[in-house]
Amino acid sequence: MINKKGIELSINFLVIIILSIAIFSFSIFFLRNLFTSTEQAGEQISSRLQEQTFSLLAQGKKTAIPINKFTLSPGGSEVVGLGMNNVIGQDNKFIVEILDGKSESGKVFPKESILYDTEFIIENNDQKVTSILIKVPTKQPSEEYIIDVRILSCDGLDCDKTEIYGLQKLYIKVE
């Protein structure tokens, strides 16, 4: 005589395993599609920003930010394009400095919430476009902030002496 409880337990175990594998497979498929679409959107944004930035640099500007006014909510983020045009006459090192943002009422937008590359070597008569990621802290007060982006030029590749090569401003309205 065969133990029916043992067979029923084995069948239930197999059904649970099959359902678990199916759910796991669907979740992997969903996540892969999500990351692929996000990556493609990021590439489109960066190519659009690059085109706009190169267009401004082609007009003879030393530094350029094509879109510098944003309305963001706490916890939101935005990618900004920054372009630099080396017209110094030699290969040169450039340093990007972003200062704390300030509002009219004196509130501060922390520079630690802004991610960017700080140093670039740009060949003579060449251009460089980089991105700046602005992440609004979740508890950031609703205000309009002005953030200074300074581009410093070194003396060739030696950065003992620097001078301001360009100054751009970002206007962030937090709502």
C-alpha atoms as an extended CHARMM CRD file, in Angstrom:
* protein
*
       175  EXT
         1         1  MET       CA              0.0000000000        0.0000000000        0.0000000000  PROA      1               0.0000000000
         2         2  ILE       CA              1.4080000000        3.4040000000       -1.0380000000  PROA      2               0.0000000000
         3         3  ASN       CA              1.4230000000        6.2900000000        1.4180000000  PROA      3               0.0000000000
         4         4  LYS       CA             -0.8960000000        8.9290000000       -0.1600000000  PROA      4               0.0000000000
         5         5  LYS       CA              0.2260000000       11.7040000000        2.1910000000  PROA      5               0.0000000000
         6         6  GLY       CA              3.8460000000       11.3300000000        1.0410000000  PROA      6               0.0000000000
         7         7  ILE       CA              2.8920000000       11.5190000000       -2.6550000000  PROA      7               0.0000000000
         8         8  GLU       CA              0.6460000000       14.5350000000       -2.0660000000  PROA      8               0.0000000000
         9         9  LEU       CA              3.4540000000       16.3310000000       -0.2050000000  PROA      9               0.0000000000
        10        10  SER       CA              5.9060000000       15.5860000000       -3.0470000000  PROA      10              0.0000000000
        11        11  ILE       CA              3.4870000000       16.8940000000       -5.6890000000  PROA      11              0.0000000000
        12        12  ASN       CA              2.8370000000       20.0780000000       -3.6820000000  PROA      12              0.0000000000
        13        13  PHE       CA              6.5830000000       20.5900000000       -3.3440000000  PROA      13              0.0000000000
        14        14  LEU       CA              7.0910000000       20.2180000000       -7.1240000000  PROA      14              0.0000000000
        15        15  VAL       CA              4.2530000000       22.6580000000       -7.8890000000  PROA      15              0.0000000000
        16        16  ILE       CA              5.7630000000       25.2640000000       -5.5510000000  PROA      16              0.0000000000
        17        17  ILE       CA              9.2140000000       24.8330000000       -7.1220000000  PROA      17              0.0000000000
        18        18  ILE       CA              7.7960000000       25.2270000000      -10.6660000000  PROA      18              0.0000000000
        19        19  LEU       CA              5.8190000000       28.3380000000       -9.6930000000  PROA      19              0.0000000000
        20        20  SER       CA              8.8890000000       29.8380000000       -7.9790000000  PROA      20              0.0000000000
        21        21  ILE       CA             11.0410000000       29.2870000000      -11.0710000000  PROA      21              0.0000000000
        22        22  ALA       CA              8.3610000000       30.8450000000      -13.3030000000  PROA      22              0.0000000000
        23        23  ILE       CA              8.0030000000       33.9470000000      -11.0980000000  PROA      23              0.0000000000
        24        24  PHE       CA             11.7860000000       34.3180000000      -10.8450000000  PROA      24              0.0000000000
        25        25  SER       CA             12.1220000000       34.0700000000      -14.6550000000  PROA      25              0.0000000000
        26        26  PHE       CA              9.4450000000       36.7000000000      -15.2500000000  PROA      26              0.0000000000
        27        27  SER       CA             11.0390000000       39.0780000000      -12.7420000000  PROA      27              0.0000000000
        28        28  ILE       CA             14.4580000000       38.7210000000      -14.4280000000  PROA      28              0.0000000000
        29        29  PHE       CA             12.8430000000       39.3730000000      -17.8270000000  PROA      29              0.0000000000
        30        30  PHE       CA             11.0110000000       42.4480000000      -16.4880000000  PROA      30              0.0000000000
        31        31  LEU       CA             14.1150000000       43.9190000000      -14.8140000000  PROA      31              0.0000000000
        32        32  ARG       CA             16.2320000000       43.3750000000      -17.9240000000  PROA      32              0.0000000000
        33        33  ASN       CA             13.6740000000       45.2170000000      -20.0600000000  PROA      33              0.0000000000
        34        34  LEU       CA             13.4380000000       48.0180000000      -17.5070000000  PROA      34              0.0000000000
        35        35  PHE       CA             17.2050000000       48.5700000000      -17.3810000000  PROA      35              0.0000000000
        36        36  THR       CA             17.5280000000       48.3730000000      -21.1760000000  PROA      36              0.0000000000
        37        37  SER       CA             14.8590000000       51.0320000000      -21.7250000000  PROA      37              0.0000000000
        38        38  THR       CA             16.3790000000       53.2780000000      -19.0230000000  PROA      38              0.0000000000
        39        39  GLU       CA             19.8270000000       52.9410000000      -20.5870000000  PROA      39              0.0000000000
        40        40  GLN       CA             18.4760000000       53.8250000000      -24.0470000000  PROA      40              0.0000000000
        41        41  ALA       CA             16.6990000000       56.8960000000      -22.6490000000  PROA      41              0.0000000000
        42        42  GLY       CA             19.9450000000       57.9960000000      -20.9680000000  PROA      42              0.0000000000
        43        43  GLU       CA             21.8380000000       57.6430000000      -24.2520000000  PROA      43              0.0000000000
        44        44  GLN       CA             19.2150000000       59.7330000000      -26.0670000000  PROA      44              0.0000000000
        45        45  ILE       CA             19.3870000000       62.4290000000      -23.4020000000  PROA      45              0.0000000000
        46        46  SER       CA             23.1630000000       62.5720000000      -23.4980000000  PROA      46              0.0000000000
        47        47  SER       CA             23.2910000000       62.7350000000      -27.3130000000  PROA      47              0.0000000000
        48        48  ARG       CA             20.6720000000       65.5270000000      -27.3360000000  PROA      48              0.0000000000
        49        49  LEU       CA             22.6240000000       67.4360000000      -24.6640000000  PROA      49              0.0000000000
        50        50  GLN       CA             25.8620000000       66.9550000000      -26.5650000000  PROA      50              0.0000000000
        51        51  GLU       CA             24.3510000000       68.2980000000      -29.7910000000  PROA      51              0.0000000000
        52        52  GLN       CA             22.9770000000       71.3860000000      -28.0470000000  PROA      52              0.0000000000
        53        53  THR       CA             26.2440000000       71.9900000000      -26.1990000000  PROA      53              0.0000000000
        54        54  PHE       CA             28.4430000000       71.5430000000      -29.2930000000  PROA      54              0.0000000000
        55        55  SER       CA             26.1390000000       73.9580000000      -31.1410000000  PROA      55              0.0000000000
        56        56  LEU       CA             26.7850000000       76.6560000000      -28.5130000000  PROA      56              0.0000000000
        57        57  LEU       CA             30.5290000000       75.9790000000      -28.5280000000  PROA      57              0.0000000000
        58        58  ALA       CA             30.5830000000       76.2500000000      -32.3250000000  PROA      58              0.0000000000
        59        59  GLN       CA             29.2600000000       79.8050000000      -31.9390000000  PROA      59              0.0000000000
        60        60  GLY       CA             32.5830000000       80.6970000000      -30.2910000000  PROA      60              0.0000000000
        61        61  LYS       CA             31.6940000000       80.3750000000      -26.6130000000  PROA      61              0.0000000000
        62        62  LYS       CA             34.4500000000       79.1650000000      -24.2830000000  PROA      62              0.0000000000
        63        63  THR       CA             31.9940000000       77.4380000000      -21.9230000000  PROA      63              0.0000000000
        64        64  ALA       CA             28.3460000000       76.5520000000      -22.3580000000  PROA      64              0.0000000000
        65        65  ILE       CA             25.3730000000       75.0300000000      -20.5790000000  PROA      65              0.0000000000
        66        66  PRO       CA             22.5390000000       74.7700000000      -23.1260000000  PROA      66              0.0000000000
        67        67  ILE       CA             19.6650000000       74.4240000000      -20.6470000000  PROA      67              0.0000000000
        68        68  ASN       CA             20.2710000000       76.0170000000      -17.2680000000  PROA      68              0.0000000000
        69        69  LYS       CA             16.7850000000       76.4710000000      -15.7500000000  PROA      69              0.0000000000
        70        70  PHE       CA             14.9870000000       73.5540000000      -14.1170000000  PROA      70              0.0000000000
        71        71  THR       CA             11.9980000000       72.9390000000      -11.9070000000  PROA      71              0.0000000000
        72        72  LEU       CA             12.5070000000       69.8700000000       -9.7540000000  PROA      72              0.0000000000
        73        73  SER       CA             10.7110000000       68.2880000000       -6.8450000000  PROA      73              0.0000000000
        74        74  PRO       CA             12.4650000000       67.0730000000       -3.6910000000  PROA      74              0.0000000000
        75        75  GLY       CA             14.0560000000       63.7180000000       -4.4720000000  PROA      75              0.0000000000
        76        76  GLY       CA             14.0990000000       64.4810000000       -8.2200000000  PROA      76              0.0000000000
        77        77  SER       CA             17.1270000000       64.7160000000      -10.4730000000  PROA      77              0.0000000000
        78        78  GLU       CA             18.2450000000       66.2290000000      -13.7660000000  PROA      78              0.0000000000
        79        79  VAL       CA             21.2410000000       65.7930000000      -16.0780000000  PROA      79              0.0000000000
        80        80  VAL       CA             22.8540000000       68.9900000000      -17.3630000000  PROA      80              0.0000000000
        81        81  GLY       CA             25.3880000000       69.2730000000      -20.1850000000  PROA      81              0.0000000000
        82        82  LEU       CA             28.5300000000       71.3910000000      -19.6760000000  PROA      82              0.0000000000
        83        83  GLY       CA             30.7690000000       72.1880000000      -22.6340000000  PROA      83              0.0000000000
        84        84  MET       CA             34.2860000000       73.5970000000      -22.6780000000  PROA      84              0.0000000000
        85        85  ASN       CA             36.1740000000       74.9280000000      -25.6960000000  PROA      85              0.0000000000
        86        86  ASN       CA             39.9770000000       75.1430000000      -25.4380000000  PROA      86              0.0000000000
        87        87  VAL       CA             40.9820000000       78.3260000000      -27.2800000000  PROA      87              0.0000000000
        88        88  ILE       CA             44.0590000000       79.0430000000      -25.1280000000  PROA      88              0.0000000000
        89        89  GLY       CA             46.6090000000       78.0140000000      -27.7530000000  PROA      89              0.0000000000
        90        90  GLN       CA             48.0150000000       74.9030000000      -26.0640000000  PROA      90              0.0000000000
        91        91  ASP       CA             46.8560000000       71.6510000000      -24.4930000000  PROA      91              0.0000000000
        92        92  ASN       CA             45.4050000000       72.6180000000      -21.1570000000  PROA      92              0.0000000000
        93        93  LYS       CA             43.9790000000       71.2230000000      -17.9380000000  PROA      93              0.0000000000
        94        94  PHE       CA             40.6130000000       72.5360000000      -16.7850000000  PROA      94              0.0000000000
        95        95  ILE       CA             39.0320000000       72.2180000000      -13.3590000000  PROA      95              0.0000000000
        96        96  VAL       CA             35.2780000000       72.4010000000      -12.7540000000  PROA      96              0.0000000000
        97        97  GLU       CA             34.1270000000       73.8100000000       -9.4130000000  PROA      97              0.0000000000
        98        98  ILE       CA             30.5050000000       73.9200000000       -8.3440000000  PROA      98              0.0000000000
        99        99  LEU       CA             29.6530000000       76.1010000000       -5.3750000000  PROA      99              0.0000000000
       100       100  ASP       CA             26.7520000000       75.7290000000       -2.9400000000  PROA      100             0.0000000000
       101       101  GLY       CA             23.5450000000       77.1090000000       -4.4170000000  PROA      101             0.0000000000
       102       102  LYS       CA             21.9270000000       80.0270000000       -2.6690000000  PROA      102             0.0000000000
       103       103  SER       CA             18.3610000000       81.2880000000       -2.6130000000  PROA      103             0.0000000000
       104       104  GLU       CA             17.2420000000       84.8820000000       -2.0910000000  PROA      104             0.0000000000
       105       105  SER       CA             16.2090000000       84.0250000000        1.4690000000  PROA      105             0.0000000000
       106       106  GLY       CA             19.6650000000       82.6010000000        2.2190000000  PROA      106             0.0000000000
       107       107  LYS       CA             18.7950000000       78.8870000000        2.0820000000  PROA      107             0.0000000000
       108       108  VAL       CA             21.5370000000       76.6300000000        0.6920000000  PROA      108             0.0000000000
       109       109  PHE       CA             21.4390000000       73.9430000000       -2.0040000000  PROA      109             0.0000000000
       110       110  PRO       CA             24.3280000000       71.6360000000       -1.0270000000  PROA      110             0.0000000000
       111       111  LYS       CA             27.0110000000       71.0820000000       -3.6650000000  PROA      111             0.0000000000
       112       112  GLU       CA             27.3440000000       67.5050000000       -2.3720000000  PROA      112             0.0000000000
       113       113  SER       CA             24.0280000000       66.7980000000       -4.1530000000  PROA      113             0.0000000000
       114       114  ILE       CA             25.6510000000       67.5510000000       -7.5150000000  PROA      114             0.0000000000
       115       115  LEU       CA             27.7700000000       64.8680000000       -9.1830000000  PROA      115             0.0000000000
       116       116  TYR       CA             30.3240000000       65.8090000000      -11.8580000000  PROA      116             0.0000000000
       117       117  ASP       CA             33.8620000000       65.1980000000      -13.0890000000  PROA      117             0.0000000000
       118       118  THR       CA             36.2710000000       67.7840000000      -11.7340000000  PROA      118             0.0000000000
       119       119  GLU       CA             39.3100000000       67.7490000000      -14.0790000000  PROA      119             0.0000000000
       120       120  PHE       CA             39.7790000000       67.5380000000      -17.8260000000  PROA      120             0.0000000000
       121       121  ILE       CA             42.7150000000       67.7690000000      -20.1690000000  PROA      121             0.0000000000
       122       122  ILE       CA             41.5800000000       69.2720000000      -23.4520000000  PROA      122             0.0000000000
       123       123  GLU       CA             43.8460000000       69.4850000000      -26.4660000000  PROA      123             0.0000000000
       124       124  ASN       CA             44.3780000000       72.8210000000      -28.1960000000  PROA      124             0.0000000000
       125       125  ASN       CA             41.3260000000       73.9220000000      -30.2390000000  PROA      125             0.0000000000
       126       126  ASP       CA             39.3410000000       70.9170000000      -29.0480000000  PROA      126             0.0000000000
       127       127  GLN       CA             36.0400000000       70.7110000000      -27.2040000000  PROA      127             0.0000000000
       128       128  LYS       CA             34.8170000000       68.6030000000      -24.2970000000  PROA      128             0.0000000000
       129       129  VAL       CA             31.2440000000       67.9680000000      -23.2160000000  PROA      129             0.0000000000
       130       130  THR       CA             30.5210000000       66.4210000000      -19.8400000000  PROA      130             0.0000000000
       131       131  SER       CA             27.4120000000       65.8970000000      -17.7740000000  PROA      131             0.0000000000
       132       132  ILE       CA             26.4160000000       67.1940000000      -14.3660000000  PROA      132             0.0000000000
       133       133  LEU       CA             23.8580000000       65.2470000000      -12.3240000000  PROA      133             0.0000000000
       134       134  ILE       CA             21.7540000000       67.3660000000       -9.9900000000  PROA      134             0.0000000000
       135       135  LYS       CA             19.9470000000       65.3860000000       -7.2710000000  PROA      135             0.0000000000
       136       136  VAL       CA             17.5660000000       67.3550000000       -5.0940000000  PROA      136             0.0000000000
       137       137  PRO       CA             17.6710000000       66.2140000000       -1.4430000000  PROA      137             0.0000000000
       138       138  THR       CA             14.3260000000       64.8980000000       -0.2250000000  PROA      138             0.0000000000
       139       139  LYS       CA             14.0910000000       67.5510000000        2.5140000000  PROA      139             0.0000000000
       140       140  GLN       CA             15.2530000000       70.4840000000        0.3700000000  PROA      140             0.0000000000
       141       141  PRO       CA             13.1150000000       73.5930000000        1.0680000000  PROA      141             0.0000000000
       142       142  SER       CA             10.9780000000       74.8910000000       -1.8100000000  PROA      142             0.0000000000
       143       143  GLU       CA             12.9250000000       77.8590000000       -3.1720000000  PROA      143             0.0000000000
       144       144  GLU       CA             14.7210000000       78.9790000000       -6.3060000000  PROA      144             0.0000000000
       145       145  TYR       CA             18.4690000000       78.4100000000       -6.0500000000  PROA      145             0.0000000000
       146       146  ILE       CA             21.2880000000       79.8670000000       -8.1200000000  PROA      146             0.0000000000
       147       147  ILE       CA             24.2980000000       77.5840000000       -8.4370000000  PROA      147             0.0000000000
       148       148  ASP       CA             27.6230000000       78.8730000000       -9.7860000000  PROA      148             0.0000000000
       149       149  VAL       CA             29.6410000000       76.5550000000      -12.0440000000  PROA      149             0.0000000000
       150       150  ARG       CA             33.2000000000       77.8340000000      -12.3950000000  PROA      150             0.0000000000
       151       151  ILE       CA             35.6090000000       76.4940000000      -14.9840000000  PROA      151             0.0000000000
       152       152  LEU       CA             39.2060000000       77.1840000000      -14.0140000000  PROA      152             0.0000000000
       153       153  SER       CA             42.0740000000       77.0970000000      -16.4610000000  PROA      153             0.0000000000
       154       154  CYS       CA             45.4760000000       75.8490000000      -15.3910000000  PROA      154             0.0000000000
       155       155  ASP       CA             48.7610000000       77.1030000000      -16.8080000000  PROA      155             0.0000000000
       156       156  GLY       CA             49.1730000000       74.3140000000      -19.3490000000  PROA      156             0.0000000000
       157       157  LEU       CA             49.0600000000       71.0340000000      -17.4590000000  PROA      157             0.0000000000
       158       158  ASP       CA             50.4540000000       72.5530000000      -14.2440000000  PROA      158             0.0000000000
       159       159  CYS       CA             47.7180000000       73.6340000000      -11.8400000000  PROA      159             0.0000000000
       160       160  ASP       CA             49.7890000000       75.6940000000       -9.4050000000  PROA      160             0.0000000000
       161       161  LYS       CA             48.1950000000       78.8140000000      -10.8890000000  PROA      161             0.0000000000
       162       162  THR       CA             44.5890000000       78.8770000000      -12.0200000000  PROA      162             0.0000000000
       163       163  GLU       CA             42.3580000000       81.5570000000      -13.4350000000  PROA      163             0.0000000000
       164       164  ILE       CA             38.6570000000       81.6430000000      -14.1470000000  PROA      164             0.0000000000
       165       165  TYR       CA             38.0690000000       80.4950000000      -17.7190000000  PROA      165             0.0000000000
       166       166  GLY       CA             34.2960000000       80.5870000000      -17.6160000000  PROA      166             0.0000000000
       167       167  LEU       CA             31.3870000000       81.0520000000      -15.2480000000  PROA      167             0.0000000000
       168       168  GLN       CA             27.9740000000       79.4930000000      -15.8090000000  PROA      168             0.0000000000
       169       169  LYS       CA             24.8910000000       79.5850000000      -13.6280000000  PROA      169             0.0000000000
       170       170  LEU       CA             22.2530000000       76.9510000000      -12.9590000000  PROA      170             0.0000000000
       171       171  TYR       CA             18.7880000000       78.0170000000      -11.8010000000  PROA      171             0.0000000000
       172       172  ILE       CA             17.0300000000       75.2790000000       -9.8420000000  PROA      172             0.0000000000
       173       173  LYS       CA             13.4860000000       75.8270000000       -8.6550000000  PROA      173             0.0000000000
       174       174  VAL       CA             12.4830000000       73.2740000000       -6.0370000000  PROA      174             0.0000000000
       175       175  GLU       CA              8.7160000000       72.8030000000       -5.7030000000  PROA      175             0.0000000000
